[in-house]
Amino acid sequence: MIARRVVSAALLALLLGGLAILPVLAQEPELTDQAALGNAFTFQGRLLDDGRPVSGAYDLQFRLFNVATAGAALGTKDIPDWTVTGGTFTVTLDFGAAPFNGQALWLETAVRPGASADPFTTMSPRTQLTAVPYALWAADTPSYSNVVVVAKRGGDFTT
């Protein structure tokens, strides 16, 4: 009879202890500040001449606008003698924080051969910046329950 009471008391203690820890386990993890992202984003383009990919050094000019056509540039970045291979180039652009205030933005690209002093040839149409390069920060986010769990290489899961 005493053994039965001891077992019952032990089970009750385990049950109450388990219930006491549930609120702790159910709490959302505390979010901490991460390293600053900055304002730079990656842009990849394709450069063709008469429909054929080009290779070599080219001067690239990028201008940021808040309209699809016309308007005044919000910023300009010149990249001289950039290597284009098989028609493809990739650059990192930083126009500062000011243009990224929630408005729609378009990127205009102009190009000329790297050894040339000729005027730039402007590509058309402008490229609208969309969520991926534009998602620099969020002032307000939905609850933690909207986070997707992703497996790292090798199957190590993280949130």
Backbone torsions as a table, in degrees:
resi	resn	phi	psi	omega
1	MET	NA	-41.4	178.7
2	ILE	-66.3	-40.9	178.9
3	ALA	-61.0	-38.7	-179.9
4	ARG	-65.1	-40.3	178.8
5	ARG	-66.9	-38.9	179.0
6	VAL	-64.1	-44.6	178.4
7	VAL	-63.6	-44.0	179.2
8	SER	-62.4	-42.8	179.4
9	ALA	-64.9	-40.0	179.1
10	ALA	-65.1	-43.5	178.0
11	LEU	-63.8	-41.2	178.6
12	LEU	-63.3	-41.7	178.4
13	ALA	-63.4	-42.1	177.4
14	LEU	-63.6	-42.9	-180.0
15	LEU	-63.1	-48.3	179.7
16	LEU	-64.7	-39.3	176.9
17	GLY	-63.0	-41.2	177.8
18	GLY	-64.9	-41.0	177.9
19	LEU	-67.1	-34.7	-179.4
20	ALA	-67.2	-30.4	-177.8
21	ILE	-85.4	-16.3	-178.5
22	LEU	-56.0	-46.1	178.8
23	PRO	-59.8	-33.6	178.4
24	VAL	-67.1	-43.6	179.9
25	LEU	-68.2	-30.2	-176.6
26	ALA	-80.8	-11.7	-179.0
27	GLN	-69.5	145.0	176.6
28	GLU	-71.8	145.8	177.9
29	PRO	-65.2	149.0	178.3
30	GLU	-74.3	128.6	179.4
31	LEU	-88.0	139.3	179.9
32	THR	-119.2	155.4	177.2
33	ASP	-64.1	141.5	178.2
34	GLN	-107.6	177.7	178.0
35	ALA	-60.7	143.6	179.4
36	ALA	-61.7	138.3	-178.4
37	LEU	-79.0	-33.8	-172.0
38	GLY	81.7	-172.2	-175.5
39	ASN	-115.2	-2.7	-176.8
40	ALA	-72.0	148.9	174.1
41	PHE	-141.3	158.8	-179.1
42	THR	-93.5	136.8	176.7
43	PHE	-129.0	132.1	177.0
44	GLN	-120.3	133.6	-179.4
45	GLY	-131.0	169.6	-179.8
46	ARG	-124.1	130.1	-177.8
47	LEU	-118.9	120.0	-178.5
48	LEU	-122.1	149.5	173.3
49	ASP	-124.8	115.3	-174.8
50	ASP	53.9	39.1	176.6
51	GLY	82.9	-1.3	-179.6
52	ARG	-109.9	138.3	178.7
53	PRO	-62.7	140.3	178.9
54	VAL	-104.2	160.2	174.3
55	SER	-138.0	147.9	178.7
56	GLY	134.0	-170.8	-179.9
57	ALA	-90.3	132.0	179.3
58	TYR	-135.7	143.9	171.1
59	ASP	-83.9	128.2	-179.7
60	LEU	-115.4	140.6	176.8
61	GLN	-130.0	129.9	-179.3
62	PHE	-121.1	132.3	178.7
63	ARG	-127.7	135.8	-177.3
64	LEU	-102.5	132.3	-178.3
65	PHE	-129.9	158.5	172.8
66	ASN	-105.6	15.2	174.7
67	VAL	-137.1	154.4	-176.6
68	ALA	-72.7	-31.0	178.7
69	THR	-139.1	154.9	179.4
70	ALA	58.0	-150.7	178.7
71	GLY	79.5	174.1	179.1
72	ALA	-101.9	139.3	-179.5
73	ALA	-67.1	137.8	175.7
74	LEU	-83.8	-17.9	179.8
75	GLY	-176.8	155.3	180.0
76	THR	-133.8	139.1	175.1
77	LYS	-129.6	122.3	176.2
78	ASP	-102.5	133.0	177.4
79	ILE	-126.2	101.6	-177.3
80	PRO	-79.4	149.4	172.3
81	ASP	47.8	48.5	179.3
82	TRP	-84.8	136.7	-178.1
83	THR	-77.1	125.0	174.5
84	VAL	-110.7	127.8	-177.7
85	THR	-124.1	122.4	179.6
86	GLY	58.8	28.9	178.8
87	GLY	85.9	-5.0	-175.3
88	THR	-108.2	137.8	172.9
89	PHE	-136.4	150.5	177.3
90	THR	-133.7	128.5	-179.7
91	VAL	-131.8	158.5	171.5
92	THR	-109.0	125.2	-176.1
93	LEU	-115.3	140.5	177.5
94	ASP	-137.2	109.6	179.2
95	PHE	-101.3	11.7	-177.2
96	GLY	81.4	-178.8	-175.2
97	ALA	-83.4	-29.7	-170.8
98	ALA	-52.2	-45.8	-177.0
99	PRO	-68.8	-21.6	-173.1
100	PHE	-91.8	73.4	-177.5
101	ASN	-118.4	18.5	178.3
102	GLY	102.5	-8.8	179.6
103	GLN	-81.0	158.2	175.2
104	ALA	-68.0	142.2	-178.5
105	LEU	-133.6	147.3	177.3
106	TRP	-127.8	144.8	179.5
107	LEU	-110.9	125.3	177.1
108	GLU	-103.3	133.7	-179.2
109	THR	-114.4	134.4	174.6
110	ALA	-129.5	151.1	-172.9
111	VAL	-146.1	154.3	170.6
112	ARG	-155.8	156.0	176.7
113	PRO	-56.8	143.2	-174.6
114	GLY	-58.9	-32.3	-178.1
115	ALA	-90.1	6.1	-173.2
116	SER	-96.5	148.0	171.5
117	ALA	-106.4	5.9	179.1
118	ASP	-65.1	163.4	176.4
119	PRO	-64.7	157.2	176.5
120	PHE	-71.0	147.2	171.7
121	THR	-97.8	121.0	-177.5
122	THR	-85.2	128.6	177.5
123	MET	-80.1	150.3	-179.2
124	SER	-140.5	142.4	1.6
125	PRO	-83.6	172.1	173.8
126	ARG	-66.1	154.6	179.0
127	THR	-96.4	122.2	177.4
128	GLN	-75.9	131.4	176.2
129	LEU	-78.0	131.5	-177.7
130	THR	-116.3	-171.2	-167.8
131	ALA	-51.3	-40.6	-173.2
132	VAL	-65.7	-56.3	179.7
133	PRO	-73.7	-16.1	-175.0
134	TYR	-92.7	-14.6	-175.7
135	ALA	-80.8	72.7	-177.5
136	LEU	-82.8	-35.4	178.9
137	TRP	-162.4	166.9	177.9
138	ALA	-131.7	127.0	178.5
139	ALA	-74.6	-29.9	-178.6
140	ASP	-143.6	134.7	-179.3
141	THR	-128.1	153.4	175.7
142	PRO	-68.7	174.4	-176.3
143	SER	-60.5	162.2	-178.7
144	TYR	-58.6	-22.3	-177.4
145	SER	-63.7	-13.5	-179.6
146	ASN	-89.7	6.4	-179.6
147	VAL	-79.1	135.8	178.8
148	VAL	-93.3	135.5	177.1
149	VAL	-87.1	128.9	-175.6
150	VAL	-123.0	139.0	177.7
151	ALA	-87.3	128.4	172.9
152	LYS	-74.3	169.9	176.6
153	ARG	-57.3	132.3	-178.7
154	GLY	94.9	-0.4	174.8
155	GLY	85.5	9.9	178.5
156	ASP	-79.3	111.6	-175.7
157	PHE	-82.7	144.5	177.1
158	THR	-146.8	163.0	175.8
159	THR	-115.9	NA	NA
